Structures are given as C-alpha cells and as structure tokens.
Amino acid sequence: MGRALLEAQAAAGRDEVPIGALLVAADGRMLAAAGNRTIGDCDPSAHAEILVLRQAALRLGNHRLAGTTLYVTLEPCVMCVGAMIQARIARLVFGALDPKAGAVASLYRLAEDPRFNHRFAVHGGVLAAECGELLRDFFRARRG
C-alpha cells in the first residue's frame, strides 16, 4: 500500500484526485502502478485502478489477470469493480472507505455478489488513516 500512496501523492502533484493503485502478480512481482489521470488525460475512465489493469494486461499479453492482487488507496467505484471482475483479479486490498461511491463495502458489495461470474477477496482499511488524510488535505486545499 505504501507504493499506492506514492502514486496517489504523485497524482495530487498533477492536480488529480490523489488515488493510487498497483497490481501485483501471484509471485509478488509488481506488474503496474499508476495514479489517477482523469483530468490530464481528459478521460473519465482514467482511474488509477483502470490504468493498472490496462498496463498489466498489455504487459502480460492477456486481458485476464488471474492470481493478481490490486492495491488501491480508496475503495473502488462501480466502474473499477466491474473492470476487476472482467479481469478476474484474485484479491483487492484498499485503504480508505468511500461512503459516496464505494462499491465493495460502503454502498455495494459487488466483489462478493453471486450473480456475477467472478468474485474476488477484499481486504479494506490498510493504511486507511494515511489514505484518507491525503484525500482530505487535497480537497481542503481546493476549497480554500
């Protein structure tokens, strides 16, 4: 999660919402890391989670990312969880809860919904205080 926090800090430095993610293979190799780029890329889908899934799929030459663990500083949204299901990740580890858009614990529990053709393990609250503080500081500074 420390690396994901560094990616989030880098995103904040680019005036992006400070969310960072990384994807790790089953053997512990880091496959991809990114921070949000929605503003810089003019792309509403350029969330950190989507970016690492794309990078890793290209690197591995496969749209299925079985056995991987995705680390992200904020509980993922519906779009990102949908992409994780399609990618067939094995596990999600996230930092802070997202009471406004969280799709694995706060608002929805999509990762464990038996109606989907894939489910994955979820572990939340890792470095939650640090992840949440980075977001609070960012939005506090923007509001003035």
C-alpha positions as CSV (number, residue, x, y, z in Angstrom):
1,M,0.0,0.0,0.0
2,G,3.0,2.3,0.5
3,R,3.7,2.3,-3.2
4,A,0.0,3.1,-3.9
5,L,0.2,6.0,-1.6
6,L,3.3,7.3,-3.5
7,E,1.3,7.1,-6.7
8,A,-1.6,9.0,-5.1
9,Q,0.8,11.7,-3.9
10,A,2.2,12.0,-7.5
11,A,-1.4,12.3,-8.8
12,A,-2.0,15.1,-6.3
13,G,1.1,16.8,-7.6
14,R,-0.6,16.8,-11.1
15,D,-3.8,18.3,-9.6
16,E,-5.5,15.0,-9.9
17,V,-7.7,13.4,-7.2
18,P,-5.0,11.6,-5.1
19,I,-5.7,8.0,-5.7
20,G,-3.0,5.5,-6.4
21,A,-3.0,1.8,-7.3
22,L,-0.7,-1.1,-8.1
23,L,-1.2,-4.6,-9.4
24,V,0.9,-7.4,-8.1
25,A,1.3,-10.9,-9.6
26,A,0.8,-14.0,-7.5
27,D,4.6,-14.4,-7.3
28,G,5.0,-10.9,-5.8
29,R,6.2,-9.1,-9.0
30,M,4.8,-5.6,-9.4
31,L,3.0,-5.6,-12.8
32,A,1.8,-2.0,-12.9
33,A,1.4,1.2,-10.8
34,A,-0.5,4.4,-11.5
35,G,-2.3,7.4,-10.1
36,N,-5.5,9.0,-11.3
37,R,-5.2,10.7,-14.7
38,T,-8.8,11.6,-15.4
39,I,-8.1,15.4,-15.8
40,G,-4.7,15.1,-17.6
41,D,-6.0,12.5,-20.0
42,C,-9.5,14.1,-20.4
43,D,-10.7,10.6,-19.7
44,P,-13.4,9.8,-17.1
45,S,-12.3,6.2,-17.1
46,A,-8.7,7.0,-16.2
47,H,-9.0,6.0,-12.6
48,A,-5.8,4.5,-11.1
49,E,-7.4,1.0,-10.9
50,I,-8.3,1.0,-14.6
51,L,-4.9,2.3,-15.6
52,V,-3.1,-0.5,-13.7
53,L,-5.4,-3.2,-15.2
54,R,-4.7,-1.9,-18.7
55,Q,-0.9,-1.7,-18.2
56,A,-0.7,-5.2,-16.7
57,A,-2.9,-6.7,-19.4
58,L,-0.7,-5.2,-22.1
59,R,2.5,-6.3,-20.2
60,L,1.2,-9.9,-19.9
61,G,-0.5,-10.0,-23.2
62,N,-3.7,-11.2,-21.7
63,H,-6.9,-9.5,-20.6
64,R,-7.3,-12.0,-17.8
65,L,-5.2,-11.1,-14.7
66,A,-5.8,-14.3,-12.7
67,G,-4.0,-14.6,-9.4
68,T,-3.2,-10.9,-9.1
69,T,-3.8,-8.5,-6.2
70,L,-4.8,-4.9,-6.8
71,Y,-3.9,-2.4,-4.1
72,V,-5.6,1.0,-4.2
73,T,-5.8,3.9,-1.7
74,L,-9.6,4.3,-1.9
75,E,-12.4,1.9,-2.0
76,P,-13.1,1.4,-5.8
77,C,-16.2,2.6,-7.6
78,V,-18.7,0.6,-9.6
79,M,-16.8,1.1,-12.9
80,C,-13.5,-0.1,-11.4
81,V,-15.0,-3.1,-9.7
82,G,-16.6,-4.1,-13.0
83,A,-13.2,-4.0,-14.6
84,M,-11.7,-6.0,-11.8
85,I,-14.4,-8.7,-12.3
86,Q,-13.8,-8.7,-16.1
87,A,-10.0,-9.0,-15.5
88,R,-10.6,-11.9,-13.0
89,I,-8.3,-10.5,-10.3
90,A,-7.9,-12.7,-7.2
91,R,-7.8,-10.1,-4.5
92,L,-8.4,-6.4,-3.7
93,V,-6.7,-4.5,-0.9
94,F,-7.8,-0.9,-0.3
95,G,-7.2,1.9,2.1
96,A,-9.9,4.3,2.9
97,L,-13.7,3.7,2.6
98,D,-15.6,5.7,0.1
99,P,-19.1,6.4,1.5
100,K,-20.1,8.3,-1.6
101,A,-19.1,5.8,-4.3
102,G,-17.6,2.7,-2.7
103,A,-18.6,-0.5,-4.5
104,V,-17.1,-3.2,-2.3
105,A,-18.1,-2.3,1.2
106,S,-19.7,1.2,1.6
107,L,-22.6,1.3,-0.9
108,Y,-22.4,-2.0,-2.7
109,R,-20.7,-5.4,-2.2
110,L,-20.1,-6.2,-5.9
111,A,-17.0,-8.3,-5.3
112,E,-19.0,-10.9,-3.5
113,D,-22.2,-10.8,-5.5
114,P,-23.1,-14.3,-6.5
115,R,-24.9,-13.1,-9.6
116,F,-21.6,-12.2,-11.3
117,N,-19.4,-14.9,-13.0
118,H,-16.4,-14.0,-10.9
119,R,-15.8,-12.9,-7.3
120,F,-12.6,-11.9,-5.5
121,A,-11.4,-11.5,-1.9
122,V,-11.5,-8.0,-0.4
123,H,-9.4,-6.6,2.4
124,G,-10.1,-3.0,3.4
125,G,-8.7,-0.5,5.8
126,V,-5.0,-0.9,5.1
127,L,-3.3,2.4,5.9
128,A,-6.8,3.9,5.9
129,A,-5.8,6.9,8.0
130,E,-3.0,7.9,5.7
131,C,-5.0,7.3,2.6
132,G,-8.0,9.3,3.9
133,E,-5.8,12.1,5.2
134,L,-4.3,12.6,1.7
135,L,-7.7,12.9,0.2
136,R,-9.0,15.2,2.9
137,D,-5.9,17.5,2.6
138,F,-6.3,17.6,-1.2
139,F,-10.0,18.6,-1.1
140,R,-9.5,21.0,1.8
141,A,-6.8,22.9,-0.2
142,R,-9.1,23.1,-3.3
143,R,-11.9,24.5,-1.3
144,G,-9.6,27.2,0.1
